[in-house]
């Protein structure tokens, strides 16, 4: 197992390098000058060129890339142009809201998707099956921002049950924190929950047709035990894969939700960085999201061996 983990970590290095180089080149090919945005429309050409020289933006692209990679080897993601602070510090300041939102949204997706998929598989071809899959299809197709705005209108404006926007850390009180995270978590997790429901239903139906399920029923085992101990357990690997990737997707896809609900997370920071052409900050956030995907995929692969003893890593 240790050797397998080391190999996967080594294989992740070229993946991160490709992501880093691609992001760097795409950013430098996009129109717009971060210095012109920073200094404003009243800045003179001389002032713009002077600041570009100070920031090293007038150097050739390959020189800037080599300088950035040299910093990466030292664990330095660079300096944010607009925030005037290290990129690592800027990301860490915004990481907690995004992590909390992603975890809560993943819980929402699991609580919606897994039970719905199980019930739909048990009631295959019946009204509950068609109804739940219709709702799942609507959930997958529904734009996140549209759902978020409607939830704000219903539960915050009309009913006044929950705050419409904002974020409060745990230090200000558990309810103060959770009351502001319920709507964005539901908004972000609903679509993934719908996808997870369809996946769970498909896996359950495949396993329900296996011979060992009929044998378990013939032995007189109760239906709940057959479903939980035999069917669901043998179908967990695809479901766990989707759950793991769901968290990674939510971590990187919180951009729109954080903007709608005014949450000061990494996603909102990414939008601000893109609009300001803050190249070092955008590169750092994209690298963080890529690292999350790599680590979650590694964790899922390791979890396979615990879910299915037949899987071995040489």
C-alpha positions as CSV (number, residue, x, y, z in Angstrom):
1,X,0.0,0.0,0.0
2,X,2.8,2.4,0.9
3,X,4.6,1.8,-2.4
4,X,1.3,2.4,-4.3
5,X,0.7,5.7,-2.5
6,X,4.2,6.9,-3.3
7,X,3.8,6.0,-6.9
8,X,0.5,7.9,-7.1
9,X,2.0,10.9,-5.5
10,X,4.9,10.8,-7.9
11,X,2.5,10.5,-10.8
12,X,0.7,13.6,-9.5
13,X,3.8,15.7,-10.1
14,X,3.5,15.9,-13.9
15,X,-0.2,16.4,-13.6
16,X,0.4,19.5,-11.4
17,X,3.1,20.7,-13.7
18,X,0.8,20.5,-16.8
19,X,-1.9,22.4,-14.9
20,X,0.5,25.0,-13.7
21,X,2.0,25.6,-17.2
22,X,-1.4,25.6,-18.9
23,X,-2.8,28.1,-16.4
24,X,0.2,30.3,-16.7
25,X,0.2,30.5,-20.5
26,X,-3.6,30.9,-20.7
27,X,-3.6,33.8,-18.3
28,X,-0.8,35.6,-20.2
29,X,-2.6,35.1,-23.5
30,X,-5.8,36.7,-22.2
31,X,-6.4,40.4,-22.9
32,X,-6.1,42.9,-20.2
33,X,-3.3,44.5,-18.1
34,X,-3.3,44.0,-14.3
35,X,-1.2,47.1,-13.9
36,X,-3.6,49.3,-15.9
37,X,-6.5,47.9,-13.8
38,X,-4.6,48.5,-10.6
39,X,-3.6,52.1,-11.4
40,X,-6.9,53.1,-12.9
41,X,-7.8,55.0,-16.1
42,X,-5.9,58.2,-15.0
43,X,-2.5,56.5,-14.9
44,X,0.1,57.7,-17.5
45,X,1.9,55.4,-19.8
46,X,5.1,56.0,-17.9
47,X,3.6,55.0,-14.6
48,X,2.2,51.8,-16.1
49,X,5.5,50.8,-17.6
50,X,7.4,51.7,-14.4
51,X,5.1,49.4,-12.3
52,X,5.2,46.7,-14.9
53,X,9.0,46.7,-14.6
54,X,8.8,46.5,-10.8
55,X,6.5,43.5,-11.0
56,X,8.5,41.8,-13.7
57,X,5.6,41.8,-16.2
58,X,7.7,43.2,-19.0
59,X,10.1,40.2,-18.9
60,X,9.6,37.5,-21.5
61,X,7.0,34.9,-20.7
62,X,9.6,32.1,-20.3
63,X,11.5,34.2,-17.8
64,X,8.4,34.9,-15.8
65,X,7.5,31.1,-15.9
66,X,10.9,30.1,-14.8
67,X,10.8,32.7,-11.9
68,X,7.4,31.4,-10.8
69,X,8.5,27.8,-10.9
70,X,11.6,28.7,-8.9
71,X,9.2,30.1,-6.2
72,X,7.0,27.0,-6.3
73,X,10.0,24.8,-5.5
74,X,10.5,26.9,-2.4
75,X,6.8,26.7,-1.5
76,X,6.2,30.3,-2.6
77,X,3.1,30.9,-4.8
78,X,4.1,34.5,-5.4
79,X,2.7,37.9,-4.3
80,X,-0.9,39.0,-5.1
81,X,-0.8,42.1,-7.3
82,X,-3.9,43.7,-5.9
83,X,-4.0,42.4,-2.3
84,X,-0.3,43.1,-1.8
85,X,0.2,40.0,0.3
86,X,1.5,36.4,-0.3
87,X,-0.8,34.3,-2.4
88,X,-0.7,31.5,0.2
89,X,-1.8,33.9,2.9
90,X,-4.7,35.2,0.7
91,X,-5.9,31.7,0.0
92,X,-5.7,30.5,3.6
93,X,-7.8,33.5,4.7
94,X,-10.6,32.5,2.4
95,X,-10.3,28.7,2.6
96,X,-12.4,28.1,5.7
97,X,-15.8,29.3,4.2
98,X,-15.2,27.3,1.0
99,X,-14.3,24.1,2.9
100,X,-17.3,24.4,5.2
101,X,-19.6,25.0,2.2
102,X,-18.2,22.1,0.3
103,X,-18.5,19.7,3.3
104,X,-22.1,20.8,4.0
105,X,-23.1,20.6,0.3
106,X,-21.6,17.1,0.1
107,X,-23.7,16.1,3.1
108,X,-26.8,17.5,1.4
109,X,-25.9,15.6,-1.8
110,X,-25.4,12.3,0.1
111,X,-28.6,12.7,2.1
112,X,-30.6,13.5,-1.0
113,X,-28.9,11.2,-3.5
114,X,-28.3,7.9,-1.7
115,X,-31.7,7.3,-0.1
116,X,-33.5,8.5,-3.2
117,X,-31.5,6.2,-5.4
118,X,-32.1,3.2,-3.1
119,X,-35.9,3.8,-3.0
120,X,-36.1,4.3,-6.7
121,X,-34.2,1.0,-7.3
122,X,-36.5,-0.9,-4.9
123,X,-39.6,0.6,-6.6
124,X,-38.3,0.2,-10.1
125,X,-41.0,0.9,-12.7
126,X,-43.4,2.4,-10.2
127,X,-44.6,5.9,-9.5
128,X,-41.9,6.6,-6.9
129,X,-39.2,5.5,-9.3
130,X,-40.5,7.7,-12.2
131,X,-41.1,10.7,-9.8
132,X,-37.7,10.6,-8.1
133,X,-35.9,10.3,-11.4
134,X,-37.9,13.1,-12.9
135,X,-37.0,15.3,-9.9
136,X,-33.3,14.2,-10.3
137,X,-33.3,15.2,-14.0
138,X,-34.7,18.6,-13.1
139,X,-32.1,19.0,-10.3
140,X,-29.2,18.2,-12.7
141,X,-30.5,20.6,-15.3
142,X,-31.2,23.5,-12.9
143,X,-28.7,26.4,-13.0
144,X,-27.1,26.9,-9.6
145,X,-27.6,30.7,-9.5
146,X,-31.3,30.4,-10.4
147,X,-31.9,27.9,-7.6
148,X,-30.0,30.1,-5.2
149,X,-31.9,33.2,-6.0
150,X,-35.2,31.4,-5.7
151,X,-34.2,29.9,-2.3
152,X,-33.3,33.4,-1.1
153,X,-36.6,34.8,-2.3
154,X,-38.6,32.0,-0.6
155,X,-36.8,31.4,2.7
156,X,-35.1,34.7,3.3
157,X,-37.4,37.4,1.7
158,X,-40.9,35.8,1.9
159,X,-40.8,33.5,4.9
160,X,-37.8,35.3,6.7
161,X,-36.7,32.0,8.2
162,X,-33.0,32.3,7.2
163,X,-30.5,35.2,6.5
164,X,-30.3,35.9,2.8
165,X,-26.5,36.3,2.5
166,X,-23.2,36.7,4.3
167,X,-21.0,34.5,6.4
168,X,-20.3,34.2,10.1
169,X,-17.4,32.1,11.5
170,X,-17.9,29.5,14.2
171,X,-16.5,31.9,16.8
172,X,-19.7,34.0,16.5
173,X,-21.9,31.1,17.4
174,X,-22.9,27.8,15.8
175,X,-26.4,28.8,14.8
176,X,-25.2,32.2,13.4
177,X,-22.8,30.2,11.2
178,X,-25.1,27.4,10.1
179,X,-28.1,29.6,9.5
180,X,-26.1,31.4,6.8
181,X,-24.8,28.2,5.3
182,X,-28.0,26.2,4.9
183,X,-29.2,28.0,1.7
184,X,-25.9,27.9,-0.1
185,X,-25.3,24.3,0.9
186,X,-28.6,23.2,-0.4
187,X,-28.1,25.3,-3.6
188,X,-24.7,23.7,-4.2
189,X,-25.6,20.2,-3.2
190,X,-28.9,19.8,-4.9
191,X,-27.5,19.2,-8.4
192,X,-24.9,16.8,-7.2
193,X,-27.5,15.0,-5.1
194,X,-29.6,14.5,-8.1
195,X,-26.7,13.0,-10.1
196,X,-25.8,10.8,-7.1
197,X,-29.4,9.6,-7.0
198,X,-29.3,8.5,-10.6
199,X,-25.9,6.8,-10.0
200,X,-27.1,5.0,-6.9
201,X,-30.2,3.7,-8.6
202,X,-28.2,2.4,-11.5
203,X,-25.7,0.6,-9.3
204,X,-28.5,-0.9,-7.1
205,X,-30.4,-2.2,-10.1
206,X,-27.2,-3.9,-11.4
207,X,-26.5,-5.6,-8.1
208,X,-30.1,-6.6,-7.5
209,X,-30.0,-8.8,-10.6
210,X,-27.0,-10.8,-9.3
211,X,-27.3,-14.4,-8.3
212,X,-26.0,-13.9,-4.8
213,X,-28.9,-11.5,-4.0
214,X,-31.4,-14.2,-5.0
215,X,-29.5,-16.7,-2.9
216,X,-29.6,-14.3,0.1
217,X,-33.4,-14.0,-0.2
218,X,-33.8,-17.8,-0.6
219,X,-31.9,-18.3,2.7
220,X,-34.7,-16.2,4.4
221,X,-32.7,-13.0,5.1
222,X,-34.9,-10.0,5.7
223,X,-35.2,-7.5,2.9
224,X,-33.5,-4.6,4.8
225,X,-30.5,-6.9,5.5
226,X,-30.3,-8.0,1.9
227,X,-30.4,-4.4,0.7
228,X,-27.9,-3.0,3.1
229,X,-25.5,-5.9,3.8
230,X,-25.4,-7.4,0.3
231,X,-26.8,-5.0,-2.4
232,X,-25.6,-1.6,-1.1
233,X,-22.3,-2.9,0.2
234,X,-21.4,-4.5,-3.2
235,X,-22.4,-1.3,-5.0
236,X,-20.5,1.1,-2.8
237,X,-17.4,1.5,-5.0
238,X,-19.1,3.5,-7.8
239,X,-21.1,5.4,-5.2
240,X,-18.0,6.3,-3.2
241,X,-16.3,7.4,-6.4
242,X,-19.1,9.8,-7.2
243,X,-19.2,11.1,-3.6
244,X,-15.5,11.8,-3.6
245,X,-15.5,13.5,-7.0
246,X,-18.6,15.4,-5.8
247,X,-16.6,17.0,-3.0
248,X,-13.9,18.0,-5.5
249,X,-16.4,19.4,-7.9
250,X,-18.1,21.4,-5.1
251,X,-14.7,22.7,-4.0
252,X,-14.0,24.1,-7.4
253,X,-17.6,24.8,-8.3
254,X,-18.5,27.1,-5.4
255,X,-17.6,30.1,-7.5
256,X,-21.1,31.1,-8.5
257,X,-22.8,30.1,-5.2
258,X,-20.3,32.2,-3.1
259,X,-21.0,35.1,-5.4
260,X,-24.8,34.8,-5.1
261,X,-24.7,34.4,-1.3
262,X,-21.9,36.9,-0.7
263,X,-19.6,34.3,1.0
264,X,-16.0,35.4,1.2
265,X,-14.5,32.1,0.0
266,X,-11.9,30.9,-2.4
267,X,-14.5,30.9,-5.3
268,X,-15.4,34.5,-4.9
269,X,-11.7,35.3,-4.5
270,X,-11.0,33.6,-7.8
271,X,-13.6,35.7,-9.6
272,X,-12.1,38.9,-8.2
273,X,-8.6,37.7,-9.2
274,X,-9.7,37.0,-12.8
275,X,-11.5,40.3,-13.1
276,X,-8.4,42.1,-11.8
277,X,-6.0,40.0,-13.9
278,X,-4.2,39.1,-10.7
279,X,-2.1,36.4,-12.3
280,X,-0.3,35.0,-9.3
281,X,-3.5,34.7,-7.3
282,X,-5.4,32.9,-10.1
283,X,-2.5,30.5,-10.6
284,X,-2.4,29.7,-6.9
285,X,-6.1,29.0,-6.6
286,X,-6.2,26.8,-9.8
287,X,-3.3,24.8,-8.4
288,X,-5.1,24.4,-5.1
289,X,-8.2,23.0,-6.9
290,X,-6.1,20.7,-9.0
291,X,-4.3,19.4,-5.8
292,X,-7.7,18.7,-4.2
293,X,-8.7,16.6,-7.2
294,X,-5.5,14.6,-7.1
295,X,-5.7,14.0,-3.3
296,X,-9.3,13.0,-3.4
297,X,-8.7,10.6,-6.3
298,X,-5.9,9.0,-4.3
299,X,-8.1,8.8,-1.2
300,X,-10.8,7.1,-3.2
301,X,-8.4,4.5,-4.6
302,X,-7.1,3.7,-1.2
303,X,-10.6,3.4,0.2
304,X,-11.4,0.8,-2.5
305,X,-9.2,-1.8,-0.7
306,X,-11.2,-1.4,2.5
307,X,-14.6,-1.6,0.7
308,X,-13.7,-4.7,-1.4
309,X,-11.1,-7.1,0.1
310,X,-10.5,-8.5,-3.4
311,X,-8.8,-5.4,-4.4
312,X,-5.1,-5.4,-3.7
313,X,-2.4,-2.9,-4.5
314,X,0.9,-4.5,-5.5
